[in-house]
Amino acid sequence: RAPMGDATNRATTAVIAVGAAAALSLSYLAHGWYRSRRSPRVLVLVSGTLQDGFPLRRNLDAPGAPAEFVGWALVRGVKMYLDPKPRGCREWVDPDIGERQRVNPALVCTGDPKDANVYACYAVAEAACLRALLGEPRMLGMTPDTALVDLGAEETSRGLASFLAGEARRWWSSTRPSSSSSPHREDASGGAKVAEGHGRSLDEGRVAMLTVVAHGVPRGAVPVEPAYVKDDGTRVTSFAPCLKRFGGGFELGTRAHELGLEEAIRKWQRRMDPGDDGASSRASLYGAAPETFRMNYAVTAGEVARAFSSRDDSPS
């Protein structure tokens, strides 16, 4: 039988090992939390399957830096279409193989302030922004200075509006020092308050943000009815309620909604040319057909060096 001292030593060693493992685990978790907190974030407006509760939400996360929802924002001048992906599209799913067709919105700039959409705003790691749309729904892109958030709209979260207004004032003060103490006036075009300065004035009612929009109406996309109309006539859309209505009014996430959505999708797909074999997609000036290669993934620095460094492709 082992001496009592040996047994005590083994027990002590085991306790130390467990303690060390726990300490390492806590250190790893703390390091991950620190990295996630230190990682620079960009505020991005999304509407659709990048939102919480939908399949592409993970695209906004970076390793050790998950995206964080920070509020809602009303953007004017965009109209929502739902894209059910008709036959011939890159993302079309053959119903005979039993897979479910994915639907995403396409927000198209119309120039009409009465068209408006409620976007979800996320704080996203810079690296994730670049990858968020790669390989995903057709005709979409991110624009940094096109979509303008209506800070005074009731749909825009107060915390987000306050943060954006504060950032705007600090930016204006740093670029136009004399404007910080200038009086305010009403903007005749939209009633937004603007800070008077020498020459130009700060638009305090709107802020441009990095926003997902559609570069055009995808072939076969369905214009949707607004979720509601405001007293001033503004037609407001929002992805979840509009998708719910498109699918027959059933609650999202239920089997009834899945069946209703599938029926609505196939209905709209059948409205397209039943004999379309993808020729219309190939003939389109914009948007990749199923057989069109999309160069949208990362390559190594070594591959770039081998492919381009030895070539005389410098601008003339």
C-alpha positions as MATLAB code, in Angstrom:
seq = 'RAPMGDATNRATTAVIAVGAAAALSLSYLAHGWYRSRRSPRVLVLVSGTLQDGFPLRRNLDAPGAPAEFVGWALVRGVKMYLDPKPRGCREWVDPDIGERQRVNPALVCTGDPKDANVYACYAVAEAACLRALLGEPRMLGMTPDTALVDLGAEETSRGLASFLAGEARRWWSSTRPSSSSSPHREDASGGAKVAEGHGRSLDEGRVAMLTVVAHGVPRGAVPVEPAYVKDDGTRVTSFAPCLKRFGGGFELGTRAHELGLEEAIRKWQRRMDPGDDGASSRASLYGAAPETFRMNYAVTAGEVARAFSSRDDSPS';
ca = [
       0.000    0.000    0.000;
       1.299    3.516   -0.868;
       2.546    5.521    2.083;
       0.206    8.248    3.395;
       2.689   10.921    2.304;
       2.541    9.776   -1.355;
      -1.234    9.889   -1.375;
      -1.190   13.378    0.082;
       1.333   14.511   -2.522;
      -0.782   13.130   -5.372;
      -3.877   14.850   -4.008;
      -2.004   18.119   -3.645;
      -0.643   17.820   -7.183;
      -4.147   17.175   -8.533;
      -5.530   20.221   -6.727;
      -2.711   22.382   -8.088;
      -3.323   21.084  -11.613;
      -7.050   21.802  -11.393;
      -6.326   25.253  -10.017;
      -3.850   25.984  -12.782;
      -6.294   24.822  -15.438;
      -9.011   27.016  -13.955;
      -6.644   29.977  -13.837;
      -5.680   29.447  -17.483;
      -9.334   29.194  -18.488;
     -10.170   32.408  -16.660;
      -7.137   34.093  -18.207;
      -8.222   32.960  -21.684;
     -11.778   34.201  -21.123;
     -10.516   37.501  -19.741;
      -8.204   37.900  -22.731;
     -11.093   37.204  -25.109;
     -13.284   39.728  -23.293;
     -10.449   42.286  -23.382;
      -9.898   41.713  -27.108;
     -13.605   42.035  -27.845;
     -13.715   45.295  -25.895;
     -10.560   46.683  -27.492;
     -11.499   45.762  -31.065;
     -12.494   48.895  -33.047;
     -16.158   48.848  -33.988;
     -18.058   50.368  -36.879;
     -21.771   51.185  -36.653;
     -23.575   49.459  -39.522;
     -27.240   49.623  -40.537;
     -28.701   46.324  -41.784;
     -32.199   45.198  -42.688;
     -32.969   41.572  -43.341;
     -31.273   38.267  -42.711;
     -28.284   39.936  -41.022;
     -30.569   40.862  -38.105;
     -30.943   38.892  -34.880;
     -33.046   35.771  -35.320;
     -32.104   35.215  -38.969;
     -29.551   32.842  -40.542;
     -26.921   35.347  -41.709;
     -26.630   37.194  -38.392;
     -23.343   35.342  -37.725;
     -21.754   37.194  -40.657;
     -21.519   40.305  -38.488;
     -19.383   38.547  -35.871;
     -15.591   38.447  -35.884;
     -13.488   35.925  -33.900;
     -13.491   37.129  -30.315;
     -15.585   40.182  -31.247;
     -19.299   39.452  -31.663;
     -21.442   42.225  -33.089;
     -23.677   44.107  -30.677;
     -27.159   45.461  -31.418;
     -27.310   49.136  -30.412;
     -30.677   50.376  -31.678;
     -33.077   51.110  -34.527;
     -32.808   53.842  -37.145;
     -35.282   55.249  -39.646;
     -33.797   55.956  -43.080;
     -35.834   57.914  -45.621;
     -35.656   57.559  -49.380;
     -35.407   53.745  -49.525;
     -38.085   51.316  -50.692;
     -38.179   47.650  -49.713;
     -38.539   44.765  -52.135;
     -38.464   41.098  -51.140;
     -36.255   38.908  -53.289;
     -37.709   35.384  -53.648;
     -34.953   34.285  -56.068;
     -36.686   33.121  -59.280;
     -35.325   30.269  -61.373;
     -32.048   31.182  -63.044;
     -30.766   33.169  -60.058;
     -27.530   32.119  -58.380;
     -29.379   31.507  -55.105;
     -32.412   29.724  -56.515;
     -33.241   26.488  -54.702;
     -34.892   23.619  -56.531;
     -38.010   22.688  -54.507;
     -37.650   19.078  -55.646;
     -34.531   18.612  -53.512;
     -36.354   19.640  -50.360;
     -34.301   22.701  -49.392;
     -35.930   25.907  -48.222;
     -35.644   29.033  -50.352;
     -34.155   32.009  -48.514;
     -35.769   35.449  -48.856;
     -33.987   38.714  -48.199;
     -34.989   42.360  -48.651;
     -33.543   44.707  -51.229;
     -33.652   48.349  -50.100;
     -33.502   50.542  -53.187;
     -32.888   54.292  -53.116;
     -35.901   56.064  -54.641;
     -35.342   59.769  -53.940;
     -38.776   59.914  -52.287;
     -38.656   60.947  -48.585;
     -42.029   59.261  -48.071;
     -40.348   55.881  -48.656;
     -38.673   54.844  -45.406;
     -37.294   51.757  -43.707;
     -36.444   50.907  -40.116;
     -32.894   49.514  -40.000;
     -31.208   47.606  -37.190;
     -27.915   49.150  -36.076;
     -25.010   46.950  -34.960;
     -21.559   47.760  -33.626;
     -19.405   45.483  -35.797;
     -15.678   44.738  -35.789;
     -13.996   46.380  -38.774;
     -12.834   43.061  -40.247;
     -16.354   41.611  -40.162;
     -17.757   44.534  -42.171;
     -15.729   43.542  -45.222;
     -16.863   39.916  -45.090;
     -20.512   40.455  -44.118;
     -21.919   40.420  -47.669;
     -19.366   38.254  -49.469;
     -21.101   35.290  -51.048;
     -24.471   36.408  -49.770;
     -27.642   37.926  -51.303;
     -27.382   39.384  -54.788;
     -27.188   43.070  -55.700;
     -26.389   44.227  -52.150;
     -23.621   46.519  -50.988;
     -22.622   48.862  -48.172;
     -22.493   52.602  -48.725;
     -20.960   55.000  -46.185;
     -22.542   58.297  -47.231;
     -25.804   57.648  -49.083;
     -28.377   56.657  -46.456;
     -29.282   59.346  -43.901;
     -30.712   58.480  -40.488;
     -33.636   60.635  -39.356;
     -32.545   61.407  -35.785;
     -35.879   62.956  -34.850;
     -38.053   60.071  -36.042;
     -39.918   58.148  -33.355;
     -38.616   54.914  -34.872;
     -34.986   55.902  -34.220;
     -33.836   54.688  -30.800;
     -33.235   57.612  -28.444;
     -29.907   56.266  -27.213;
     -28.616   55.864  -30.751;
     -29.930   59.279  -31.811;
     -28.286   60.934  -28.804;
     -24.955   59.235  -29.493;
     -24.976   60.172  -33.180;
     -25.989   63.779  -32.460;
     -23.181   64.100  -29.927;
     -20.632   62.671  -32.333;
     -21.861   65.044  -35.050;
     -21.502   68.098  -32.799;
     -17.997   67.080  -31.736;
     -17.009   66.543  -35.360;
     -18.462   69.917  -36.360;
     -16.716   71.701  -33.507;
     -13.386   70.229  -34.543;
     -13.823   71.224  -38.187;
     -15.726   74.518  -37.695;
     -14.689   75.854  -34.263;
     -16.806   78.978  -34.613;
     -20.025   76.996  -35.134;
     -20.210   75.581  -31.601;
     -21.621   78.770  -30.135;
     -23.703   79.764  -33.135;
     -27.527   80.006  -33.004;
     -29.884   77.431  -34.504;
     -32.452   77.795  -37.249;
     -35.040   75.542  -38.872;
     -34.097   73.829  -42.133;
     -36.810   74.713  -44.651;
     -36.443   71.392  -46.472;
     -37.291   69.134  -43.557;
     -37.698   71.070  -40.351;
     -34.432   69.740  -38.901;
     -32.436   72.079  -36.701;
     -29.103   73.143  -38.084;
     -26.258   74.898  -36.292;
     -25.351   78.173  -37.943;
     -21.732   78.743  -38.799;
     -19.715   80.783  -41.225;
     -20.729   79.608  -44.677;
     -22.111   76.124  -44.025;
     -24.256   74.733  -41.213;
     -24.307   71.435  -39.356;
     -27.306   69.271  -40.207;
     -28.364   68.218  -36.720;
     -31.376   66.220  -37.852;
     -29.633   63.644  -40.027;
     -26.485   61.554  -39.970;
     -24.930   59.445  -42.738;
     -24.038   55.893  -41.712;
     -22.588   52.750  -43.278;
     -25.752   51.120  -44.614;
     -26.691   48.026  -46.608;
     -28.665   48.951  -49.731;
     -29.436   47.314  -53.060;
     -27.721   48.677  -56.159;
     -30.912   47.996  -58.128;
     -34.165   46.071  -58.009;
     -33.248   42.381  -58.417;
     -35.004   40.580  -61.251;
     -38.203   39.040  -59.905;
     -38.202   41.007  -56.632;
     -41.564   41.751  -55.023;
     -42.526   45.276  -53.895;
     -43.927   45.015  -50.374;
     -46.729   46.844  -48.646;
     -45.554   49.152  -45.859;
     -45.842   47.928  -42.292;
     -47.686   51.180  -41.562;
     -48.134   54.723  -42.861;
     -47.270   57.710  -40.658;
     -49.492   60.757  -40.274;
     -47.297   62.685  -42.710;
     -47.770   60.001  -45.368;
     -44.416   58.282  -44.874;
     -44.641   54.603  -45.881;
     -42.569   52.668  -43.333;
     -41.203   49.182  -43.923;
     -39.348   46.877  -41.548;
     -38.076   43.431  -42.456;
     -39.674   41.200  -39.822;
     -43.263   42.513  -40.058;
     -43.094   42.760  -43.869;
     -41.774   39.198  -44.127;
     -44.523   38.042  -41.766;
     -47.189   39.609  -43.974;
     -45.607   38.178  -47.136;
     -45.770   34.708  -45.566;
     -49.483   34.918  -44.819;
     -49.430   36.724  -41.484;
     -48.216   33.781  -39.390;
     -45.748   34.326  -36.550;
     -42.095   34.164  -37.578;
     -40.358   30.955  -36.581;
     -43.524   28.847  -36.636;
     -44.205   25.975  -38.987;
     -47.234   27.828  -40.331;
     -45.038   30.769  -41.306;
     -42.504   28.491  -43.002;
     -45.250   26.853  -45.066;
     -46.912   30.182  -45.870;
     -43.608   31.727  -46.885;
     -42.743   28.776  -49.086;
     -46.114   29.001  -50.819;
     -45.721   32.756  -51.387;
     -42.207   32.274  -52.765;
     -43.228   29.589  -55.239;
     -46.212   31.695  -56.311;
     -43.973   34.598  -57.244;
     -41.373   32.358  -58.836;
     -44.039   30.836  -61.090;
     -44.925   34.333  -62.305;
     -41.543   34.481  -63.967;
     -41.019   32.807  -67.328;
     -41.398   29.080  -66.552;
     -39.023   28.274  -69.369;
     -36.274   30.548  -68.056;
     -33.098   28.455  -67.831;
     -30.943   31.312  -66.557;
     -30.476   33.056  -69.905;
     -32.024   36.265  -68.563;
     -29.549   36.289  -65.678;
     -26.630   35.840  -68.058;
     -27.934   38.621  -70.304;
     -28.338   41.049  -67.401;
     -25.751   43.794  -67.141;
     -25.626   43.479  -63.341;
     -25.616   40.543  -60.951;
     -23.833   37.198  -61.165;
     -25.556   34.226  -62.810;
     -25.061   30.732  -61.339;
     -22.217   30.114  -63.786;
     -20.528   33.511  -63.257;
     -17.359   33.359  -61.165;
     -17.291   35.821  -58.260;
     -13.821   36.870  -57.141;
     -14.800   37.898  -53.618;
     -12.646   35.801  -51.292;
      -9.263   36.475  -49.716;
      -6.018   35.247  -51.232;
      -2.642   35.101  -49.525;
       0.056   37.715  -49.910;
       2.212   35.022  -51.489;
      -0.389   34.358  -54.173;
      -0.573   38.067  -54.959;
       3.214   38.285  -55.182;
       3.450   35.279  -57.490;
       0.653   36.483  -59.744;
       1.444   40.176  -60.051;
       4.865   41.182  -58.764;
       6.752   39.995  -61.826;
       4.402   41.654  -64.290;
       4.859   45.052  -65.818;
       1.322   46.248  -65.101;
       2.243   49.591  -63.565;
       0.115   52.560  -64.689;
       1.599   54.472  -67.597;
];
